[in-house]
């Protein structure tokens, strides 16, 4: 039962991250993009720490890209005239 609940929590975080990503892009909200990165961070870290393969280590890239996108969007919004 514990593995089942862990799977539900992790997949819920992945789905929440996808919804926040779509909402952040649609509404141009850097907060939604940052929250999307936070929601995706735990599942990605578990994959990242789970194996030694290069492709498993690349699982940490999507949250980093989401944080970078949120930072860029915030920077761009604060420096427009």
MDTraj code that builds the backbone (N, CA, C; nanometers):
import mdtraj as md
import numpy as np

residues = "UNK UNK UNK UNK UNK UNK UNK UNK UNK UNK UNK UNK UNK UNK UNK UNK UNK UNK UNK UNK UNK UNK UNK UNK UNK UNK UNK UNK UNK UNK UNK UNK UNK UNK UNK UNK UNK UNK UNK UNK UNK UNK UNK UNK UNK UNK UNK UNK UNK UNK UNK UNK UNK UNK UNK UNK UNK UNK UNK UNK UNK UNK UNK UNK UNK UNK UNK UNK UNK UNK UNK UNK UNK UNK UNK UNK UNK UNK UNK UNK UNK".split()
xyz = np.array([
    [0.0812, -0.1193, 0.0000],
    [0.0000, 0.0000, 0.0000],
    [0.0863, 0.1268, 0.0000],
    [0.2034, 0.1208, 0.0648],
    [0.2903, 0.2382, 0.0703],
    [0.3450, 0.2773, -0.0653],
    [0.3822, 0.1772, -0.1460],
    [0.4335, 0.2063, -0.2792],
    [0.3249, 0.2651, -0.3685],
    [0.2028, 0.2169, -0.3503],
    [0.0898, 0.2687, -0.4265],
    [0.0655, 0.4161, -0.3941],
    [0.0682, 0.4523, -0.2668],
    [0.0475, 0.5914, -0.2271],
    [0.1620, 0.6810, -0.2737],
    [0.2837, 0.6280, -0.2681],
    [0.3975, 0.7061, -0.3170],
    [0.3831, 0.7326, -0.4669],
    [0.3379, 0.6332, -0.5399],
    [0.3158, 0.6513, -0.6831],
    [0.2085, 0.7539, -0.7119],
    [0.1010, 0.7511, -0.6337],
    [-0.0065, 0.8499, -0.6519],
    [0.0454, 0.9906, -0.6235],
    [0.1233, 1.0069, -0.5181],
    [0.1772, 1.1393, -0.4833],
    [0.2708, 1.1894, -0.5928],
    [0.3606, 1.1031, -0.6387],
    [0.4572, 1.1469, -0.7402],
    [0.3900, 1.1792, -0.8727],
    [0.2961, 1.0953, -0.9155],
    [0.2265, 1.1243, -1.0409],
    [0.1369, 1.2475, -1.0275],
    [0.0814, 1.2694, -0.9098],
    [0.0032, 1.3917, -0.8868],
    [0.0912, 1.5152, -0.8992],
    [0.2137, 1.5071, -0.8483],
    [0.3062, 1.6194, -0.8620],
    [0.3442, 1.6439, -1.0075],
    [0.3622, 1.5377, -1.0850],
    [0.3957, 1.5536, -1.2269],
    [0.2787, 1.6174, -1.3016],
    [0.1563, 1.5726, -1.2739],
    [0.0382, 1.6292, -1.3402],
    [0.0181, 1.7743, -1.2980],
    [0.0355, 1.8038, -1.1687],
    [0.0249, 1.9417, -1.1210],
    [0.1289, 2.0306, -1.1885],
    [0.2478, 1.9787, -1.2053],
    [0.3529, 2.0549, -1.2716],
    [0.3159, 2.0856, -1.4167],
    [0.2592, 1.9875, -1.4859],
    [0.2192, 2.0097, -1.6255],
    [0.1072, 2.1133, -1.6349],
    [0.0107, 2.1063, -1.5441],
    [-0.0991, 2.2034, -1.5445],
    [-0.0466, 2.3438, -1.5152],
    [0.0422, 2.3554, -1.4164],
    [0.0992, 2.4864, -1.3852],
    [0.1861, 2.5400, -1.4979],
    [0.2560, 2.4509, -1.5677],
    [0.3369, 2.4937, -1.6826],
    [0.2486, 2.5520, -1.7922],
    [0.1400, 2.4828, -1.8241],
    [0.0481, 2.5317, -1.9276],
    [-0.0158, 2.6633, -1.8854],
    [-0.0581, 2.6705, -1.7594],
    [-0.1189, 2.7927, -1.7089],
    [-0.0179, 2.9084, -1.7048],
    [0.1063, 2.8782, -1.6688],
    [0.2088, 2.9826, -1.6636],
    [0.2441, 3.0379, -1.7997],
    [0.2489, 2.9506, -1.8992],
    [0.2771, 2.9968, -2.0347],
    [0.1578, 3.0734, -2.0907],
    [0.0384, 3.0226, -2.0642],
    [-0.0817, 3.0853, -2.1175],
    [-0.1038, 3.2243, -2.0593],
    [-0.0890, 3.2380, -1.9278],
    [-0.1129, 3.3658, -1.8628],
    [0.0133, 3.4488, -1.8441],
    [0.1262, 3.3972, -1.8902],
    [0.2557, 3.4639, -1.8773],
    [0.2847, 3.4980, -1.7312],
    [0.2747, 3.3961, -1.6463],
    [0.2938, 3.4122, -1.5034],
    [0.4222, 3.3423, -1.4609],
    [0.5172, 3.4200, -1.4117],
    [0.6421, 3.3590, -1.3684],
    [0.6217, 3.2811, -1.2382],
    [0.5219, 3.3195, -1.1572],
    [0.4949, 3.2459, -1.0345],
    [0.4469, 3.1047, -1.0640],
    [0.3623, 3.0895, -1.1653],
    [0.3133, 2.9566, -1.2022],
    [0.4272, 2.8708, -1.2568],
    [0.5183, 2.9310, -1.3321],
    [0.6336, 2.8550, -1.3823],
    [0.7245, 2.8119, -1.2686],
    [0.7454, 2.8984, -1.1714],
    [0.8291, 2.8627, -1.0574],
    [0.7645, 2.7518, -0.9746],
    [0.6327, 2.7606, -0.9535],
    [0.5625, 2.6547, -0.8809],
    [0.5634, 2.5234, -0.9585],
    [0.5607, 2.5327, -1.0899],
    [0.5714, 2.4127, -1.1723],
    [0.7072, 2.3459, -1.1519],
    [0.8119, 2.4253, -1.1437],
    [0.9442, 2.3707, -1.1171],
    [0.9553, 2.3093, -0.9793],
    [0.8911, 2.3708, -0.8802],
    [0.8920, 2.3169, -0.7446],
    [0.8175, 2.1841, -0.7395],
    [0.7030, 2.1763, -0.8084],
    [0.6247, 2.0523, -0.8088],
    [0.6990, 1.9397, -0.8797],
    [0.7769, 1.9709, -0.9805],
    [0.8489, 1.8689, -1.0560],
    [0.9821, 1.8323, -0.9915],
    [1.0258, 1.9095, -0.8946],
    [1.1572, 1.8878, -0.8346],
    [1.1681, 1.7551, -0.7595],
    [1.0693, 1.7190, -0.6794],
    [1.0773, 1.5951, -0.6018],
    [1.0801, 1.4707, -0.6903],
    [0.9894, 1.4549, -0.7878],
    [1.0007, 1.3361, -0.8737],
    [1.1317, 1.3315, -0.9526],
    [1.1782, 1.4475, -0.9967],
    [1.3035, 1.4507, -1.0721],
    [1.4233, 1.4162, -0.9849],
    [1.4231, 1.4638, -0.8617],
    [1.5331, 1.4307, -0.7707],
    [1.5361, 1.2818, -0.7377],
    [1.4189, 1.2205, -0.7244],
    [1.4146, 1.0773, -0.6970],
    [1.4698, 0.9965, -0.8142],
    [1.4403, 1.0392, -0.9358],
    [1.4951, 0.9719, -1.0537],
    [1.6453, 0.9997, -1.0640],
    [1.6841, 1.1241, -1.0372],
    [1.8240, 1.1644, -1.0449],
    [1.9120, 1.0843, -0.9492],
    [1.8630, 1.0611, -0.8282],
    [1.9423, 0.9901, -0.7287],
    [1.9273, 0.8383, -0.7373],
    [1.8402, 0.7903, -0.8245],
    [1.8108, 0.6487, -0.8267],
    [1.9088, 0.5616, -0.9014],
    [1.9732, 0.6099, -1.0041],
    [2.0590, 0.5251, -1.0863],
    [2.1809, 0.6048, -1.1319],
    [2.2796, 0.5313, -1.1867],
    [2.4029, 0.5955, -1.2300],
    [2.4054, 0.6300, -1.3782],
    [2.3030, 0.5918, -1.4524],
    [2.3020, 0.6170, -1.5959],
    [2.2897, 0.7646, -1.6282],
    [2.3466, 0.8039, -1.7415],
    [2.3440, 0.9434, -1.7840],
    [2.2015, 0.9927, -1.8078],
    [2.1184, 0.9089, -1.8663],
    [1.9823, 0.9509, -1.8969],
    [1.8997, 0.9718, -1.7709],
    [1.9315, 0.8992, -1.6653],
    [1.8636, 0.9220, -1.5384],
    [1.9128, 1.0502, -1.4726],
    [2.0381, 1.0846, -1.4939],
    [2.0913, 1.2099, -1.4402],
    [2.0329, 1.3312, -1.5122],
    [1.9872, 1.3121, -1.6359],
    [1.9285, 1.4220, -1.7125],
    [1.7873, 1.4569, -1.6646],
    [1.7317, 1.3797, -1.5719],
    [1.5972, 1.4067, -1.5210],
    [1.5915, 1.5364, -1.4415],
    [1.7041, 1.5880, -1.3984],
    [1.7064, 1.7112, -1.3203],
    [1.6987, 1.8356, -1.4108],
    [1.7138, 1.8180, -1.5410],
    [1.7159, 1.9312, -1.6340],
    [1.5797, 2.0022, -1.6453],
    [1.4659, 1.9329, -1.6572],
    [1.3389, 2.0069, -1.6701],
    [1.3072, 2.1030, -1.5554],
    [1.3266, 2.0647, -1.4277],
    [1.3015, 2.1661, -1.3238],
    [1.3964, 2.2859, -1.3320],
    [1.5210, 2.2604, -1.3690],
    [1.6160, 2.3712, -1.3834],
    [1.5723, 2.4636, -1.4967],
    [1.5235, 2.4067, -1.6064],
    [1.4740, 2.4888, -1.7169],
    [1.3502, 2.5683, -1.6768],
    [1.2639, 2.5082, -1.5960],
    [1.1454, 2.5806, -1.5492],
    [1.1839, 2.6966, -1.4584],
    [1.2804, 2.6745, -1.3686],
    [1.3271, 2.7837, -1.2830],
    [1.3944, 2.8936, -1.3654],
    [1.4719, 2.8543, -1.4648],
    [1.5372, 2.9531, -1.5513],
    [1.4337, 3.0319, -1.6316],
    [1.3308, 2.9640, -1.6807],
    [1.2243, 3.0315, -1.7544],
    [1.1478, 3.1288, -1.6658],
    [1.1216, 3.0901, -1.5424],
    [1.0522, 3.1792, -1.4487],
    [1.1383, 3.3010, -1.4166],
    [1.2676, 3.2790, -1.3958],
    [1.3584, 3.3908, -1.3689],
    [1.3651, 3.4852, -1.4879],
    [1.3740, 3.4284, -1.6092],
    [1.3811, 3.5118, -1.7294],
    [1.2514, 3.5898, -1.7479],
    [1.1382, 3.5260, -1.7240],
    [1.0103, 3.5943, -1.7405],
    [0.9950, 3.7066, -1.6377],
    [1.0385, 3.6828, -1.5152],
    [1.0314, 3.7867, -1.4125],
    [1.1250, 3.9022, -1.4463],
    [1.2462, 3.8693, -1.4929],
    [1.3424, 3.9724, -1.5297],
    [1.2896, 4.0548, -1.6475],
    [1.2307, 3.9870, -1.7452],
    [1.1793, 4.0541, -1.8641],
    [1.0617, 4.1448, -1.8292],
    [0.9754, 4.0992, -1.7363],
    [0.8603, 4.1795, -1.6992],
    [0.8997, 4.3027, -1.6177],
    [1.0047, 4.2918, -1.5375],
    [1.0429, 4.4057, -1.4557],
    [1.1272, 4.5074, -1.5316],
    [1.1785, 4.4707, -1.6474],
    [1.2627, 4.5623, -1.7237],
    [1.1993, 4.6063, -1.8535],
    [1.0668, 4.6025, -1.8610],
    [0.9991, 4.6536, -1.9788],
    [0.9482, 4.7941, -1.9486],
    [0.9309, 4.8708, -2.0503],
    [0.8889, 5.0101, -2.0322],
    [0.7407, 5.0223, -2.0452],
])
top = md.Topology()
chain = top.add_chain()
for i, resn in enumerate(residues, 1):
    res = top.add_residue(resn, chain, resSeq=i)
    for name in ("N", "CA", "C"):
        top.add_atom(name, md.element.get_by_symbol(name[0]), res)
traj = md.Trajectory(xyz[None], top)
